[in-house]
Structures are given as C-alpha cells and as structure tokens.
Amino acid sequence: MALKVLVTGGGGYIGRHVVKSLLDMGHSVTALDFVTKDIDPRAAVASIDVFKEHEGLFARLGSPDVMIHMAWKDGFSHNSQAHLKYLSAHYDFVMSMAAQGLKQVLVMGSMHEVGYFEGEINEDTPTNPRSLYGVAKDALRRALTLSLADTGTVLQWVRAYYILGDDERNASVFTKLIAAEKEGKTTFPFTTGTNQYDFIDIQTLAHMIASTASQTEVTGVINCCSGKPQALKDVVEAFIEKNGFKIRLEYGAFADRPYDSPIVYGNAEKIQQILKEAR
C-alpha cells in the first residue's frame, strides 16, 4: 500500500538514499531539509525549522501516514555540544507531531547508544553510551518509548552500525582513504585492523529503513545490520582493491584504541523478518 511519508533530514548522508528507496517502492515522499540539491526530484521538498514551528505542522506537511525522523546536527562529530543542546527540541517535535495526528514514527538511532560492548547487540542489550552523541540518542529513545506508549502512535527505533558507500560524504576511514589517494600518497597509517564490526552498504541500509517504515507489525528497537562481523582490515583492503587504489595500508602505525571493541555486531532477526514479509 502506498503511504505518505515525511523524511526529516531527507537531504542528508543517509536520508537522501532513504527518500529514493521509498519512492522506488511507490510511496509519496516529502523530504524535509535545508540542503535540498541532492534530493530525488520525484519527492516533494520542504524547508521548515521544525524545532521552532510546531503549530499546524502536521497538516502543513501533508498529514503523513509515517514520519522518518533522521535530521540530526553534527552526526559525525560524536562529542559536539549540539547533541545535548537540541535533545529536548527533537523530543518536543516528535511529540507535537504525534499529538497532531501522526500514527507512526521511525527515528534514526545508533549503535553508539550501547557504548562499549563485545559480541552481539540485540534489542535488550543494556546501554551505556560513551559519547555525547550516544547519550543524546539513548535519552531520546527512552523518553519517546515512555511518552508514546499509550498514545496510539507506533514507535520504531532503527539502529545503524558501520556504514559503507557514498564514501566521500560519511567522514569515515574510507573518506580519508579516498582523500589520501587523490593526494597521491603511497601509504595510509592504520591500526592493526583486527577489530571486527558489522558493516552495511548505505543502499542496503536505506532499503531496510524504507521497508521498516512500510509496516507496523515489527516495532521498538530494530537493528538495521548484516548480523555478520568482519575484520576492519579485510573490508578496507577490499575497498582499496575494488577502487583500484595504489595506496597501501601501514599496519600498526596507530595503536588500537582501548575503547574500540574487538568484536561487535547486531542481531538481525527483526530486520530479516521485515524484509522477508516485504517480498
């Protein structure tokens, strides 16, 4: 069934891929952002400061069936003061939309809510965030879970893990590798690369998010992940080979950080259930 979907942060790193995926599924999409140049032209576009303008906003934005809330300032700067500064504004915005008639909201979460953890993260894994970004996301999840419980508004909290793809935009090790290759550098200082993480391509992630928003049977915390840990060095070496880069990794140039888990990955049971039923 085609839905009216509002995507906040629809012009962002992940958001614009989610907008495209939703449109490809046949949904009607309104992308809300201040940066709009890369948003799929099939989407309606709105530029409204939702943190300041609440009254009548649900109707002004087309009375969407579902809202995907991805807008977040300084998402790549994990200890920015902006995370706590805008925390209450995110809460007020979502609660206002629910009060005005929104029946389903999907909010973008993060594995960083969990903090340091070794092994598989599931929906019930205790959270102990180690960054302001993680603290703010975890606090918003807890507050919305409590406040929306008896309102009739469905809450889906999507957790992403290590994202690959569209790499010049994501401020990751892959972004830095691309820059170093373009500068003509022959080596790239690296750790041992033995840590294992849950990597996922951004287009696959976008499809998972769009599929989650297209249904209401599976709710709560949902890990959008592969469920399969891979060694960082294997993924980076494959990236170098795939792109035909000449640069080589200088292993051991940086010590492994004590707060990086040797192995962490998500439990993918709920997202696999969603994808199976969407086929």
N, C-alpha and C positions, 0 to 999 in steps of 0.2 A: 504494500500500500504506500502510495506517495505521501510524504509528510512535508509540512512546512517546518524547515529547520533554521534556527538562528545560530550562527557561529561567531562568538566573540573572539577577537584575535585572528580573524579569518585571513589576514594578510601576513601572518607570522610564519616562522620556520615550519612548524607542523600544521598550522591552521589552513594554509592555502592548499596543502595536499588533501586535508580532510574535506575541504569545500569541493574539490574536484571529484573525490571519491563519492561524496553524497550526490552530486549532480549526475555522475555516471550511473548511479543506482536509480535515478529517476525522481529524486526528491527536489522540492523547490527550496532554494537556499538564499538566505540573506547573510552576507558576510559583513561583520561589524569590525571596523579598524580605522585607524588614522592613516596607515600606509596601505594603499589600495592598488598600486600599479601592477602587482603580480597576481591579483585575484582573477580566477577564471571568469571570463566575460559573460558566461551564462548565468552567473549569480547576480542578484541584486546587491548593491553596496550601500552601506550606511556608515557615517562618521559622526558618532554621538558620544559625548563623555558620560558613560553610563554611571559613573561614580557620583555625578552631580545632578543628573536629570532622571528622576525616578517616576514622577507623576505621569500617568498615562503612557508609560514607555512600552508596556506590553502590547497595547493596541497600535501604537505608532510603528512598532517593528513587525506588524502584520499578524499579531496573535499567534505566534509559532506553536506547533504541536510539541516541539522539543527544542531545548537550548543546549548547545555545546559550549561551555564556558572555558575558553583557552587563553583569554587575554591575561597577561601577567608581565609586569615590568621587571627588567633585569634578570630574566630567567637563566642566563648563562653566567651571572655573577652571584654565586651562592651565598655570599655574606654581605650583599648590598643591604643598606638600611631600608630600602624601598619595600622589602618583603614584609616587614612588620608595620611600616608606615601605612600601607594600603590594605592590610589584613581585614580590618573592620569594614572597609569600603566594598571588598569582594563579598563579604557576608551580607551586608545591607542590600547590595544589588541583587543577589540571588534570592534572598528572602522577599524582596519587593516584587520581583517578577512572579514568584510563587503566589504571593498574596493577590496579585492582579489577574491570575488565571493560568499560569504556566503549570502544566501537569507532569512534565518530565524534564529533568536537568541532568546532563552529564558534565562532570567537572574534571579537568585535567589534573591528575595528581602526579606523584613521582616516587620512585624507589627511595629517594633521599629522605622521605618521611621516616623510613625504617632506621636509618643510621647504619652504624657498623653491624654487619651480620654475616655469618658464614653458613652457606648452604642455601636451601630452597626457601624463598619467601612466599607465604600464602596469605590469604585474606585475614587470617587471625594472628599473624606474626606480630609480636609486640613492637611498638615504635619507640625509638629513642634517637631522634634526629640530632645530627652533629653540625648543622649549618642553619643560618637564619632562613634560607630558602626551605629547608626541610621542616623547620619549626613552624613556619607560616602555613605551609601546605597541610601539615598534620593538624594544626589548630583549626583550620578552615574545615577540614574533613570531619573532625569531631563535632564542631559546632553545627554544621549543616545536618549531620546524621541525627543529632538530638532534636534540632528545631524543625526538621521536615518530617519527622517520624509520624506525626498524626495529622498532617495537612492534606494528604491525598496526592502530594507531588512525589513522583518517583525520583530517587537519587541514585545515580550511577557514578562511581568514583574510579576513574581509569588511571592505573599506574603504568607509566612507561619506564623502560630500562635503558640500555645503551643503544642509541640510535645512529644508524648509518644512512648515507645517501644525502644528496643535496649538500655535499660536504663543505662547500665554500661558505655556507651560511650558519653552520652549527657550532663554531668555536671549539671544536674537538681536536684530538691529536691528528685527525685526518685533514682538518682545515690547515693546521700548521705544516703538515707534510706537503700539501699542495703548494703552500706559500714558499717553502724551502726549495722545492723542485723548480718552481718558477724563477727563484733567485739564482739557480744554478749550483746550489750546494750539493756536495757529493755524499755527505754523511748527515745523519739525523740523530742527535743524542737521545738515548732511550733508556728505559729501565730494563730489568731482566725480561719483562714481557710475559712472565709465567702466570700472572693473575688471570683467573677465568671469570668472564662476565657473560651476561645474557644480551647478545646483540640482535638488533632487528632493523630491517630496512625501513626507511621512512614511509614508502608507499604501502608496504605491508601493514605498518602501524596505522596509517591513515584509513586503510580498509577495515582494520579491526575496530577503530573508533567509530567509523560510519556505520558498521554493522551493529555495534553495541547500541548506538542511538536509534537504530531502526526497529528495536524491540524493547519490551518492558518486562519480559519474563525473568531475565537474569539481571540482578541489581546489586547494589552495595559495592564493595571493593572488587575491581576486576583487573587482573594483571594482563596487560597487553604486551606479550612477550613470546619468545620462542620456547621457553622452558628448557633450553639446552645450553649449558655453559660452554664457552670457547675461550681458549687461551688468547690473550691480547696480542701476543707476537704472531700467532697464526693468522689472525684477522688482518693485522696491519701488513704483514708480508703479502697476503693475498691481494690487498688493496694496491700495494706497490706494483705487483705483477700485472694485475688487471688493467692498470692505467699506463703501463709501460714506462714507469719512472726509472731513472738511473740512480737515484739516491739510495743509499743503503743505511740500515739501522746500526747505530753504535751501541750495542748492548752493554748495560752496566754503567753507562755514563751518569745516570741518575740512580740513586738508591730507591728501592721500593718504599713507598710511603707507609708508615706504620698504621695509618687509619684506613688503608685500602684493603678490603677483604681478599684473601687468597682465592676464594670462590663464592660467587653469589649469583643467584638466578631466580626467576619467578616460576610459580606454579601456574601452568597454562590451561588447567582443566576448564575453568569458566569461559575463557575466550574461545577455546576449541568447541565447546558446546554451542556458543553463539554462532560461530562460523559454520558449524555442521547444520544447524537449523536454518541458516540463511541460504543454503544451497538450493 
